[in-house]
Amino acid sequence: MPMTNTFYIAANILFDIGTGEKKEVLMLVNHEIDATFFKKADADAYKEFVARRTTNNEITWSVDQTRLRGTGDLYVIRGVQYVP
C-alpha cells in the first residue's frame, strides 16, 4: 500500500506590521481540526484555485464534508499526496 501525506487548507489573513498591508493567504495544515470550514460553493472555488497551482497532479484535492461539526453544510478542502 503506497504511503500518503494528507493536507487540509486553512485560510488566514496576515497583516504586515510595518505597512499595515493585509494579505489573504491559504496554507497547508496537517489536521482537519486546523482547517478552515467553508460553505460548499466557497470550498469548490478554493479547491479549483489550489488545484490549478499544483503541478503534475502532485496532490489530489477534494472537498469533503467535515466530520468535526454537527451541521451538514460545512466542508474542508483535503489534499492527498502519494509518496513513491
PDB file of N, CA, C and O in Angstrom:
ATOM      1  N   MET A   1       0.842  -1.179   0.000  1.00  0.00           N
ATOM      2  CA  MET A   1       0.000   0.000   0.000  1.00  0.00           C
ATOM      3  C   MET A   1       0.890   1.245   0.000  1.00  0.00           C
ATOM      4  O   MET A   1       1.791   1.354   0.832  1.00  0.00           O
ATOM      5  N   PRO A   2       0.649   2.188  -0.924  1.00  0.00           N
ATOM      6  CA  PRO A   2       1.510   3.368  -1.004  1.00  0.00           C
ATOM      7  C   PRO A   2       1.319   4.285   0.206  1.00  0.00           C
ATOM      8  O   PRO A   2       0.229   4.375   0.771  1.00  0.00           O
ATOM      9  N   MET A   3       2.378   4.946   0.581  1.00  0.00           N
ATOM     10  CA  MET A   3       2.343   5.927   1.670  1.00  0.00           C
ATOM     11  C   MET A   3       1.709   7.214   1.144  1.00  0.00           C
ATOM     12  O   MET A   3       1.852   7.550  -0.032  1.00  0.00           O
ATOM     13  N   THR A   4       1.014   7.924   2.017  1.00  0.00           N
ATOM     14  CA  THR A   4       0.400   9.195   1.629  1.00  0.00           C
ATOM     15  C   THR A   4       0.662  10.264   2.673  1.00  0.00           C
ATOM     16  O   THR A   4       0.875   9.975   3.850  1.00  0.00           O
ATOM     17  N   ASN A   5       0.640  11.483   2.218  1.00  0.00           N
ATOM     18  CA  ASN A   5       0.613  12.662   3.081  1.00  0.00           C
ATOM     19  C   ASN A   5      -0.748  13.300   2.874  1.00  0.00           C
ATOM     20  O   ASN A   5      -1.185  13.464   1.735  1.00  0.00           O
ATOM     21  N   THR A   6      -1.421  13.660   3.949  1.00  0.00           N
ATOM     22  CA  THR A   6      -2.723  14.299   3.846  1.00  0.00           C
ATOM     23  C   THR A   6      -2.620  15.719   4.373  1.00  0.00           C
ATOM     24  O   THR A   6      -2.076  15.962   5.450  1.00  0.00           O
ATOM     25  N   PHE A   7      -3.159  16.665   3.586  1.00  0.00           N
ATOM     26  CA  PHE A   7      -3.138  18.081   3.934  1.00  0.00           C
ATOM     27  C   PHE A   7      -4.558  18.627   3.901  1.00  0.00           C
ATOM     28  O   PHE A   7      -5.441  18.075   3.245  1.00  0.00           O
ATOM     29  N   TYR A   8      -4.753  19.702   4.610  1.00  0.00           N
ATOM     30  CA  TYR A   8      -6.012  20.442   4.565  1.00  0.00           C
ATOM     31  C   TYR A   8      -5.676  21.902   4.325  1.00  0.00           C
ATOM     32  O   TYR A   8      -4.570  22.349   4.627  1.00  0.00           O
ATOM     33  N   ILE A   9      -6.627  22.640   3.785  1.00  0.00           N
ATOM     34  CA  ILE A   9      -6.424  24.069   3.514  1.00  0.00           C
ATOM     35  C   ILE A   9      -6.940  24.890   4.686  1.00  0.00           C
ATOM     36  O   ILE A   9      -8.048  24.679   5.180  1.00  0.00           O
ATOM     37  N   ALA A  10      -6.110  25.828   5.117  1.00  0.00           N
ATOM     38  CA  ALA A  10      -6.509  26.810   6.119  1.00  0.00           C
ATOM     39  C   ALA A  10      -6.373  28.194   5.483  1.00  0.00           C
ATOM     40  O   ALA A  10      -5.316  28.535   4.952  1.00  0.00           O
ATOM     41  N   ALA A  11      -7.418  28.968   5.538  1.00  0.00           N
ATOM     42  CA  ALA A  11      -7.403  30.337   5.003  1.00  0.00           C
ATOM     43  C   ALA A  11      -7.134  31.290   6.168  1.00  0.00           C
ATOM     44  O   ALA A  11      -7.795  31.223   7.205  1.00  0.00           O
ATOM     45  N   ASN A  12      -6.166  32.168   5.983  1.00  0.00           N
ATOM     46  CA  ASN A  12      -5.804  33.131   7.021  1.00  0.00           C
ATOM     47  C   ASN A  12      -5.628  34.515   6.426  1.00  0.00           C
ATOM     48  O   ASN A  12      -5.534  34.689   5.211  1.00  0.00           O
ATOM     49  N   ILE A  13      -5.586  35.480   7.307  1.00  0.00           N
ATOM     50  CA  ILE A  13      -5.287  36.861   6.922  1.00  0.00           C
ATOM     51  C   ILE A  13      -4.018  37.259   7.662  1.00  0.00           C
ATOM     52  O   ILE A  13      -3.920  37.093   8.878  1.00  0.00           O
ATOM     53  N   LEU A  14      -3.048  37.783   6.922  1.00  0.00           N
ATOM     54  CA  LEU A  14      -1.797  38.265   7.501  1.00  0.00           C
ATOM     55  C   LEU A  14      -1.748  39.780   7.385  1.00  0.00           C
ATOM     56  O   LEU A  14      -2.156  40.349   6.372  1.00  0.00           O
ATOM     57  N   PHE A  15      -1.247  40.426   8.425  1.00  0.00           N
ATOM     58  CA  PHE A  15      -1.074  41.872   8.408  1.00  0.00           C
ATOM     59  C   PHE A  15       0.407  42.182   8.546  1.00  0.00           C
ATOM     60  O   PHE A  15       1.071  41.674   9.449  1.00  0.00           O
ATOM     61  N   ASP A  16       0.927  43.020   7.647  1.00  0.00           N
ATOM     62  CA  ASP A  16       2.301  43.481   7.725  1.00  0.00           C
ATOM     63  C   ASP A  16       2.359  44.568   8.792  1.00  0.00           C
ATOM     64  O   ASP A  16       1.679  45.588   8.681  1.00  0.00           O
ATOM     65  N   ILE A  17       3.168  44.351   9.820  1.00  0.00           N
ATOM     66  CA  ILE A  17       3.228  45.307  10.929  1.00  0.00           C
ATOM     67  C   ILE A  17       3.772  46.650  10.465  1.00  0.00           C
ATOM     68  O   ILE A  17       3.322  47.695  10.933  1.00  0.00           O
ATOM     69  N   GLY A  18       4.727  46.632   9.557  1.00  0.00           N
ATOM     70  CA  GLY A  18       5.331  47.870   9.094  1.00  0.00           C
ATOM     71  C   GLY A  18       4.416  48.725   8.237  1.00  0.00           C
ATOM     72  O   GLY A  18       4.361  49.943   8.412  1.00  0.00           O
ATOM     73  N   THR A  19       3.708  48.113   7.328  1.00  0.00           N
ATOM     74  CA  THR A  19       2.890  48.868   6.371  1.00  0.00           C
ATOM     75  C   THR A  19       1.395  48.780   6.646  1.00  0.00           C
ATOM     76  O   THR A  19       0.621  49.603   6.157  1.00  0.00           O
ATOM     77  N   GLY A  20       0.990  47.787   7.425  1.00  0.00           N
ATOM     78  CA  GLY A  20      -0.434  47.582   7.649  1.00  0.00           C
ATOM     79  C   GLY A  20      -1.121  46.854   6.512  1.00  0.00           C
ATOM     80  O   GLY A  20      -2.334  46.647   6.543  1.00  0.00           O
ATOM     81  N   GLU A  21      -0.344  46.463   5.499  1.00  0.00           N
ATOM     82  CA  GLU A  21      -0.919  45.767   4.349  1.00  0.00           C
ATOM     83  C   GLU A  21      -1.533  44.441   4.777  1.00  0.00           C
ATOM     84  O   GLU A  21      -0.951  43.700   5.570  1.00  0.00           O
ATOM     85  N   LYS A  22      -2.701  44.155   4.251  1.00  0.00           N
ATOM     86  CA  LYS A  22      -3.404  42.912   4.553  1.00  0.00           C
ATOM     87  C   LYS A  22      -3.234  41.953   3.382  1.00  0.00           C
ATOM     88  O   LYS A  22      -3.357  42.345   2.222  1.00  0.00           O
ATOM     89  N   LYS A  23      -2.950  40.690   3.699  1.00  0.00           N
ATOM     90  CA  LYS A  23      -2.859  39.658   2.670  1.00  0.00           C
ATOM     91  C   LYS A  23      -3.702  38.480   3.104  1.00  0.00           C
ATOM     92  O   LYS A  23      -3.625  38.024   4.245  1.00  0.00           O
ATOM     93  N   GLU A  24      -4.505  37.995   2.180  1.00  0.00           N
ATOM     94  CA  GLU A  24      -5.260  36.774   2.422  1.00  0.00           C
ATOM     95  C   GLU A  24      -4.424  35.625   1.867  1.00  0.00           C
ATOM     96  O   GLU A  24      -4.014  35.649   0.706  1.00  0.00           O
ATOM     97  N   VAL A  25      -4.175  34.621   2.704  1.00  0.00           N
ATOM     98  CA  VAL A  25      -3.307  33.519   2.313  1.00  0.00           C
ATOM     99  C   VAL A  25      -3.987  32.184   2.575  1.00  0.00           C
ATOM    100  O   VAL A  25      -4.839  32.065   3.456  1.00  0.00           O
ATOM    101  N   LEU A  26      -3.599  31.191   1.801  1.00  0.00           N
ATOM    102  CA  LEU A  26      -4.022  29.814   2.022  1.00  0.00           C
ATOM    103  C   LEU A  26      -2.798  29.029   2.445  1.00  0.00           C
ATOM    104  O   LEU A  26      -1.731  29.155   1.844  1.00  0.00           O
ATOM    105  N   MET A  27      -2.953  28.219   3.480  1.00  0.00           N
ATOM    106  CA  MET A  27      -1.840  27.432   3.986  1.00  0.00           C
ATOM    107  C   MET A  27      -2.249  25.970   4.049  1.00  0.00           C
ATOM    108  O   MET A  27      -3.434  25.646   4.126  1.00  0.00           O
ATOM    109  N   LEU A  28      -1.253  25.090   4.014  1.00  0.00           N
ATOM    110  CA  LEU A  28      -1.498  23.664   4.206  1.00  0.00           C
ATOM    111  C   LEU A  28      -1.309  23.338   5.683  1.00  0.00           C
ATOM    112  O   LEU A  28      -0.309  23.720   6.290  1.00  0.00           O
ATOM    113  N   VAL A  29      -2.277  22.629   6.252  1.00  0.00           N
ATOM    114  CA  VAL A  29      -2.175  22.161   7.632  1.00  0.00           C
ATOM    115  C   VAL A  29      -2.341  20.649   7.630  1.00  0.00           C
ATOM    116  O   VAL A  29      -2.842  20.079   6.662  1.00  0.00           O
ATOM    117  N   ASN A  30      -1.924  20.003   8.703  1.00  0.00           N
ATOM    118  CA  ASN A  30      -1.905  18.541   8.728  1.00  0.00           C
ATOM    119  C   ASN A  30      -3.132  17.891   9.347  1.00  0.00           C
ATOM    120  O   ASN A  30      -3.305  16.677   9.240  1.00  0.00           O
ATOM    121  N   HIS A  31      -3.983  18.672   9.990  1.00  0.00           N
ATOM    122  CA  HIS A  31      -5.134  18.082  10.677  1.00  0.00           C
ATOM    123  C   HIS A  31      -6.416  18.817  10.305  1.00  0.00           C
ATOM    124  O   HIS A  31      -6.430  20.037  10.143  1.00  0.00           O
ATOM    125  N   GLU A  32      -7.478  18.057  10.176  1.00  0.00           N
ATOM    126  CA  GLU A  32      -8.765  18.646   9.808  1.00  0.00           C
ATOM    127  C   GLU A  32      -9.220  19.701  10.814  1.00  0.00           C
ATOM    128  O   GLU A  32      -9.849  20.686  10.428  1.00  0.00           O
ATOM    129  N   ILE A  33      -8.918  19.514  12.080  1.00  0.00           N
ATOM    130  CA  ILE A  33      -9.330  20.472  13.105  1.00  0.00           C
ATOM    131  C   ILE A  33      -8.691  21.843  12.874  1.00  0.00           C
ATOM    132  O   ILE A  33      -9.237  22.855  13.314  1.00  0.00           O
ATOM    133  N   ASP A  34      -7.550  21.893  12.195  1.00  0.00           N
ATOM    134  CA  ASP A  34      -6.859  23.154  11.907  1.00  0.00           C
ATOM    135  C   ASP A  34      -7.302  23.783  10.589  1.00  0.00           C
ATOM    136  O   ASP A  34      -6.921  24.913  10.284  1.00  0.00           O
ATOM    137  N   ALA A  35      -8.097  23.065   9.814  1.00  0.00           N
ATOM    138  CA  ALA A  35      -8.544  23.550   8.503  1.00  0.00           C
ATOM    139  C   ALA A  35      -9.627  24.612   8.672  1.00  0.00           C
ATOM    140  O   ALA A  35     -10.261  24.721   9.722  1.00  0.00           O
ATOM    141  N   THR A  36      -9.818  25.378   7.626  1.00  0.00           N
ATOM    142  CA  THR A  36     -10.928  26.332   7.585  1.00  0.00           C
ATOM    143  C   THR A  36     -12.167  25.603   7.093  1.00  0.00           C
ATOM    144  O   THR A  36     -12.101  24.802   6.161  1.00  0.00           O
ATOM    145  N   PHE A  37     -13.290  25.886   7.726  1.00  0.00           N
ATOM    146  CA  PHE A  37     -14.574  25.297   7.336  1.00  0.00           C
ATOM    147  C   PHE A  37     -15.264  26.249   6.374  1.00  0.00           C
ATOM    148  O   PHE A  37     -15.411  27.436   6.664  1.00  0.00           O
ATOM    149  N   PHE A  38     -15.686  25.730   5.234  1.00  0.00           N
ATOM    150  CA  PHE A  38     -16.282  26.534   4.171  1.00  0.00           C
ATOM    151  C   PHE A  38     -17.699  26.074   3.870  1.00  0.00           C
ATOM    152  O   PHE A  38     -18.066  24.932   4.149  1.00  0.00           O
ATOM    153  N   LYS A  39     -18.485  26.965   3.303  1.00  0.00           N
ATOM    154  CA  LYS A  39     -19.726  26.566   2.648  1.00  0.00           C
ATOM    155  C   LYS A  39     -19.313  25.848   1.364  1.00  0.00           C
ATOM    156  O   LYS A  39     -18.207  26.065   0.869  1.00  0.00           O
ATOM    157  N   LYS A  40     -20.172  25.006   0.823  1.00  0.00           N
ATOM    158  CA  LYS A  40     -19.828  24.149  -0.325  1.00  0.00           C
ATOM    159  C   LYS A  40     -19.335  24.948  -1.525  1.00  0.00           C
ATOM    160  O   LYS A  40     -18.314  24.595  -2.116  1.00  0.00           O
ATOM    161  N   ALA A  41     -20.035  26.013  -1.898  1.00  0.00           N
ATOM    162  CA  ALA A  41     -19.643  26.791  -3.081  1.00  0.00           C
ATOM    163  C   ALA A  41     -18.265  27.424  -2.899  1.00  0.00           C
ATOM    164  O   ALA A  41     -17.469  27.441  -3.838  1.00  0.00           O
ATOM    165  N   ASP A  42     -17.974  27.943  -1.708  1.00  0.00           N
ATOM    166  CA  ASP A  42     -16.660  28.539  -1.444  1.00  0.00           C
ATOM    167  C   ASP A  42     -15.573  27.471  -1.464  1.00  0.00           C
ATOM    168  O   ASP A  42     -14.491  27.694  -2.009  1.00  0.00           O
ATOM    169  N   ALA A  43     -15.855  26.318  -0.876  1.00  0.00           N
ATOM    170  CA  ALA A  43     -14.872  25.226  -0.871  1.00  0.00           C
ATOM    171  C   ALA A  43     -14.539  24.792  -2.298  1.00  0.00           C
ATOM    172  O   ALA A  43     -13.373  24.577  -2.631  1.00  0.00           O
ATOM    173  N   ASP A  44     -15.560  24.666  -3.133  1.00  0.00           N
ATOM    174  CA  ASP A  44     -15.328  24.280  -4.528  1.00  0.00           C
ATOM    175  C   ASP A  44     -14.456  25.310  -5.242  1.00  0.00           C
ATOM    176  O   ASP A  44     -13.552  24.941  -5.992  1.00  0.00           O
ATOM    177  N   ALA A  45     -14.715  26.586  -5.018  1.00  0.00           N
ATOM    178  CA  ALA A  45     -13.942  27.650  -5.678  1.00  0.00           C
ATOM    179  C   ALA A  45     -12.485  27.647  -5.210  1.00  0.00           C
ATOM    180  O   ALA A  45     -11.576  27.759  -6.033  1.00  0.00           O
ATOM    181  N   TYR A  46     -12.253  27.521  -3.912  1.00  0.00           N
ATOM    182  CA  TYR A  46     -10.884  27.491  -3.402  1.00  0.00           C
ATOM    183  C   TYR A  46     -10.160  26.230  -3.862  1.00  0.00           C
ATOM    184  O   TYR A  46      -8.970  26.284  -4.174  1.00  0.00           O
ATOM    185  N   LYS A  47     -10.852  25.110  -3.908  1.00  0.00           N
ATOM    186  CA  LYS A  47     -10.229  23.867  -4.378  1.00  0.00           C
ATOM    187  C   LYS A  47      -9.727  24.024  -5.808  1.00  0.00           C
ATOM    188  O   LYS A  47      -8.611  23.616  -6.127  1.00  0.00           O
ATOM    189  N   GLU A  48     -10.553  24.615  -6.668  1.00  0.00           N
ATOM    190  CA  GLU A  48     -10.137  24.825  -8.055  1.00  0.00           C
ATOM    191  C   GLU A  48      -8.952  25.781  -8.132  1.00  0.00           C
ATOM    192  O   GLU A  48      -8.043  25.580  -8.937  1.00  0.00           O
ATOM    193  N   PHE A  49      -8.957  26.811  -7.307  1.00  0.00           N
ATOM    194  CA  PHE A  49      -7.849  27.765  -7.254  1.00  0.00           C
ATOM    195  C   PHE A  49      -6.545  27.046  -6.906  1.00  0.00           C
ATOM    196  O   PHE A  49      -5.522  27.256  -7.559  1.00  0.00           O
ATOM    197  N   VAL A  50      -6.584  26.202  -5.878  1.00  0.00           N
ATOM    198  CA  VAL A  50      -5.394  25.491  -5.425  1.00  0.00           C
ATOM    199  C   VAL A  50      -4.987  24.415  -6.428  1.00  0.00           C
ATOM    200  O   VAL A  50      -3.801  24.257  -6.720  1.00  0.00           O
ATOM    201  N   ALA A  51      -5.958  23.678  -6.955  1.00  0.00           N
ATOM    202  CA  ALA A  51      -5.652  22.585  -7.882  1.00  0.00           C
ATOM    203  C   ALA A  51      -4.950  23.090  -9.142  1.00  0.00           C
ATOM    204  O   ALA A  51      -4.074  22.412  -9.679  1.00  0.00           O
ATOM    205  N   ARG A  52      -5.332  24.279  -9.615  1.00  0.00           N
ATOM    206  CA  ARG A  52      -4.685  24.844 -10.810  1.00  0.00           C
ATOM    207  C   ARG A  52      -3.221  25.177 -10.563  1.00  0.00           C
ATOM    208  O   ARG A  52      -2.434  25.274 -11.505  1.00  0.00           O
ATOM    209  N   ARG A  53      -2.859  25.351  -9.305  1.00  0.00           N
ATOM    210  CA  ARG A  53      -1.493  25.737  -8.973  1.00  0.00           C
ATOM    211  C   ARG A  53      -0.627  24.558  -8.530  1.00  0.00           C
ATOM    212  O   ARG A  53       0.553  24.733  -8.226  1.00  0.00           O
ATOM    213  N   THR A  54      -1.199  23.383  -8.494  1.00  0.00           N
ATOM    214  CA  THR A  54      -0.446  22.177  -8.152  1.00  0.00           C
ATOM    215  C   THR A  54       0.032  21.557  -9.457  1.00  0.00           C
ATOM    216  O   THR A  54      -0.772  21.166 -10.303  1.00  0.00           O
ATOM    217  N   THR A  55       1.335  21.472  -9.609  1.00  0.00           N
ATOM    218  CA  THR A  55       1.889  20.976 -10.868  1.00  0.00           C
ATOM    219  C   THR A  55       1.962  19.459 -10.883  1.00  0.00           C
ATOM    220  O   THR A  55       2.127  18.822  -9.843  1.00  0.00           O
ATOM    221  N   ASN A  56       1.840  18.900 -12.056  1.00  0.00           N
ATOM    222  CA  ASN A  56       2.000  17.463 -12.306  1.00  0.00           C
ATOM    223  C   ASN A  56       1.078  16.596 -11.448  1.00  0.00           C
ATOM    224  O   ASN A  56       1.425  15.460 -11.124  1.00  0.00           O
ATOM    225  N   ASN A  57      -0.070  17.111 -11.086  1.00  0.00           N
ATOM    226  CA  ASN A  57      -1.021  16.351 -10.261  1.00  0.00           C
ATOM    227  C   ASN A  57      -0.362  15.750  -9.022  1.00  0.00           C
ATOM    228  O   ASN A  57      -0.644  14.611  -8.650  1.00  0.00           O
ATOM    229  N   GLU A  58       0.521  16.527  -8.386  1.00  0.00           N
ATOM    230  CA  GLU A  58       1.243  16.048  -7.211  1.00  0.00           C
ATOM    231  C   GLU A  58       0.312  15.736  -6.049  1.00  0.00           C
ATOM    232  O   GLU A  58       0.564  14.813  -5.274  1.00  0.00           O
ATOM    233  N   ILE A  59      -0.758  16.502  -5.930  1.00  0.00           N
ATOM    234  CA  ILE A  59      -1.695  16.333  -4.834  1.00  0.00           C
ATOM    235  C   ILE A  59      -3.095  16.197  -5.428  1.00  0.00           C
ATOM    236  O   ILE A  59      -3.487  16.973  -6.300  1.00  0.00           O
ATOM    237  N   THR A  60      -3.836  15.216  -4.952  1.00  0.00           N
ATOM    238  CA  THR A  60      -5.220  15.031  -5.375  1.00  0.00           C
ATOM    239  C   THR A  60      -6.109  15.760  -4.363  1.00  0.00           C
ATOM    240  O   THR A  60      -6.117  15.429  -3.177  1.00  0.00           O
ATOM    241  N   TRP A  61      -6.857  16.758  -4.848  1.00  0.00           N
ATOM    242  CA  TRP A  61      -7.678  17.596  -3.978  1.00  0.00           C
ATOM    243  C   TRP A  61      -9.133  17.151  -3.995  1.00  0.00           C
ATOM    244  O   TRP A  61      -9.644  16.692  -5.017  1.00  0.00           O
ATOM    245  N   SER A  62      -9.791  17.292  -2.849  1.00  0.00           N
ATOM    246  CA  SER A  62     -11.218  17.006  -2.765  1.00  0.00           C
ATOM    247  C   SER A  62     -11.875  17.944  -1.764  1.00  0.00           C
ATOM    248  O   SER A  62     -11.216  18.504  -0.888  1.00  0.00           O
ATOM    249  N   VAL A  63     -13.174  18.105  -1.910  1.00  0.00           N
ATOM    250  CA  VAL A  63     -13.982  18.864  -0.955  1.00  0.00           C
ATOM    251  C   VAL A  63     -14.774  17.833  -0.170  1.00  0.00           C
ATOM    252  O   VAL A  63     -15.558  17.072  -0.738  1.00  0.00           O
ATOM    253  N   ASP A  64     -14.562  17.813   1.142  1.00  0.00           N
ATOM    254  CA  ASP A  64     -15.192  16.808   1.991  1.00  0.00           C
ATOM    255  C   ASP A  64     -16.042  17.479   3.062  1.00  0.00           C
ATOM    256  O   ASP A  64     -15.655  18.496   3.636  1.00  0.00           O
ATOM    257  N   GLN A  65     -17.186  16.902   3.315  1.00  0.00           N
ATOM    258  CA  GLN A  65     -17.998  17.396   4.418  1.00  0.00           C
ATOM    259  C   GLN A  65     -17.229  17.121   5.710  1.00  0.00           C
ATOM    260  O   GLN A  65     -16.744  16.009   5.919  1.00  0.00           O
ATOM    261  N   THR A  66     -17.117  18.116   6.562  1.00  0.00           N
ATOM    262  CA  THR A  66     -16.333  17.934   7.771  1.00  0.00           C
ATOM    263  C   THR A  66     -17.002  16.954   8.717  1.00  0.00           C
ATOM    264  O   THR A  66     -18.227  16.891   8.821  1.00  0.00           O
ATOM    265  N   ARG A  67     -16.177  16.205   9.390  1.00  0.00           N
ATOM    266  CA  ARG A  67     -16.665  15.260  10.392  1.00  0.00           C
ATOM    267  C   ARG A  67     -16.655  15.887  11.775  1.00  0.00           C
ATOM    268  O   ARG A  67     -17.081  15.255  12.742  1.00  0.00           O
ATOM    269  N   LEU A  68     -16.174  17.121  11.885  1.00  0.00           N
ATOM    270  CA  LEU A  68     -15.933  17.734  13.186  1.00  0.00           C
ATOM    271  C   LEU A  68     -17.043  18.666  13.654  1.00  0.00           C
ATOM    272  O   LEU A  68     -16.991  19.166  14.777  1.00  0.00           O
ATOM    273  N   ARG A  69     -18.024  18.904  12.833  1.00  0.00           N
ATOM    274  CA  ARG A  69     -19.120  19.800  13.209  1.00  0.00           C
ATOM    275  C   ARG A  69     -20.437  19.068  13.084  1.00  0.00           C
ATOM    276  O   ARG A  69     -20.547  18.103  12.328  1.00  0.00           O
ATOM    277  N   GLY A  70     -21.435  19.522  13.819  1.00  0.00           N
ATOM    278  CA  GLY A  70     -22.727  18.866  13.799  1.00  0.00           C
ATOM    279  C   GLY A  70     -23.601  19.221  12.619  1.00  0.00           C
ATOM    280  O   GLY A  70     -24.531  18.480  12.302  1.00  0.00           O
ATOM    281  N   THR A  71     -23.326  20.345  11.951  1.00  0.00           N
ATOM    282  CA  THR A  71     -24.159  20.742  10.826  1.00  0.00           C
ATOM    283  C   THR A  71     -23.657  20.110   9.543  1.00  0.00           C
ATOM    284  O   THR A  71     -22.467  19.823   9.409  1.00  0.00           O
ATOM    285  N   GLY A  72     -24.559  19.893   8.601  1.00  0.00           N
ATOM    286  CA  GLY A  72     -24.199  19.224   7.369  1.00  0.00           C
ATOM    287  C   GLY A  72     -23.756  20.145   6.262  1.00  0.00           C
ATOM    288  O   GLY A  72     -23.543  19.677   5.143  1.00  0.00           O
ATOM    289  N   ASP A  73     -23.604  21.435   6.515  1.00  0.00           N
ATOM    290  CA  ASP A  73     -23.302  22.349   5.411  1.00  0.00           C
ATOM    291  C   ASP A  73     -21.903  22.950   5.489  1.00  0.00           C
ATOM    292  O   ASP A  73     -21.644  23.979   4.865  1.00  0.00           O
ATOM    293  N   LEU A  74     -20.995  22.330   6.242  1.00  0.00           N
ATOM    294  CA  LEU A  74     -19.627  22.820   6.318  1.00  0.00           C
ATOM    295  C   LEU A  74     -18.677  21.800   5.709  1.00  0.00           C
ATOM    296  O   LEU A  74     -18.823  20.593   5.902  1.00  0.00           O
ATOM    297  N   TYR A  75     -17.693  22.317   4.963  1.00  0.00           N
ATOM    298  CA  TYR A  75     -16.785  21.470   4.196  1.00  0.00           C
ATOM    299  C   TYR A  75     -15.347  21.898   4.414  1.00  0.00           C
ATOM    300  O   TYR A  75     -15.078  23.050   4.755  1.00  0.00           O
ATOM    301  N   VAL A  76     -14.428  20.972   4.217  1.00  0.00           N
ATOM    302  CA  VAL A  76     -12.996  21.243   4.230  1.00  0.00           C
ATOM    303  C   VAL A  76     -12.417  20.828   2.888  1.00  0.00           C
ATOM    304  O   VAL A  76     -13.008  20.033   2.158  1.00  0.00           O
ATOM    305  N   ILE A  77     -11.259  21.377   2.580  1.00  0.00           N
ATOM    306  CA  ILE A  77     -10.544  21.007   1.357  1.00  0.00           C
ATOM    307  C   ILE A  77      -9.386  20.113   1.780  1.00  0.00           C
ATOM    308  O   ILE A  77      -8.535  20.516   2.573  1.00  0.00           O
ATOM    309  N   ARG A  78      -9.361  18.900   1.245  1.00  0.00           N
ATOM    310  CA  ARG A  78      -8.354  17.908   1.615  1.00  0.00           C
ATOM    311  C   ARG A  78      -7.497  17.571   0.422  1.00  0.00           C
ATOM    312  O   ARG A  78      -8.005  17.393  -0.685  1.00  0.00           O
ATOM    313  N   GLY A  79      -6.212  17.484   0.636  1.00  0.00           N
ATOM    314  CA  GLY A  79      -5.291  17.069  -0.410  1.00  0.00           C
ATOM    315  C   GLY A  79      -4.542  15.826   0.026  1.00  0.00           C
ATOM    316  O   GLY A  79      -4.124  15.712   1.179  1.00  0.00           O
ATOM    317  N   VAL A  80      -4.374  14.891  -0.905  1.00  0.00           N
ATOM    318  CA  VAL A  80      -3.619  13.669  -0.630  1.00  0.00           C
ATOM    319  C   VAL A  80      -2.471  13.597  -1.620  1.00  0.00           C
ATOM    320  O   VAL A  80      -2.661  13.676  -2.834  1.00  0.00           O
ATOM    321  N   GLN A  81      -1.278  13.445  -1.069  1.00  0.00           N
ATOM    322  CA  GLN A  81      -0.066  13.319  -1.876  1.00  0.00           C
ATOM    323  C   GLN A  81       0.451  11.889  -1.718  1.00  0.00           C
ATOM    324  O   GLN A  81       0.673  11.430  -0.598  1.00  0.00           O
ATOM    325  N   TYR A  82       0.641  11.191  -2.825  1.00  0.00           N
ATOM    326  CA  TYR A  82       1.140   9.830  -2.794  1.00  0.00           C
ATOM    327  C   TYR A  82       2.662   9.853  -2.843  1.00  0.00           C
ATOM    328  O   TYR A  82       3.255  10.502  -3.706  1.00  0.00           O
ATOM    329  N   VAL A  83       3.281   9.148  -1.921  1.00  0.00           N
ATOM    330  CA  VAL A  83       4.728   9.131  -1.798  1.00  0.00           C
ATOM    331  C   VAL A  83       5.251   7.884  -2.482  1.00  0.00           C
ATOM    332  O   VAL A  83       4.837   6.776  -2.141  1.00  0.00           O
ATOM    333  N   PRO A  84       6.167   8.042  -3.456  1.00  0.00           N
ATOM    334  CA  PRO A  84       6.712   6.869  -4.143  1.00  0.00           C
ATOM    335  C   PRO A  84       7.589   6.014  -3.239  1.00  0.00           C
ATOM    336  O   PRO A  84       8.118   4.992  -3.679  1.00  0.00           O
TER     337      PRO A  84
END
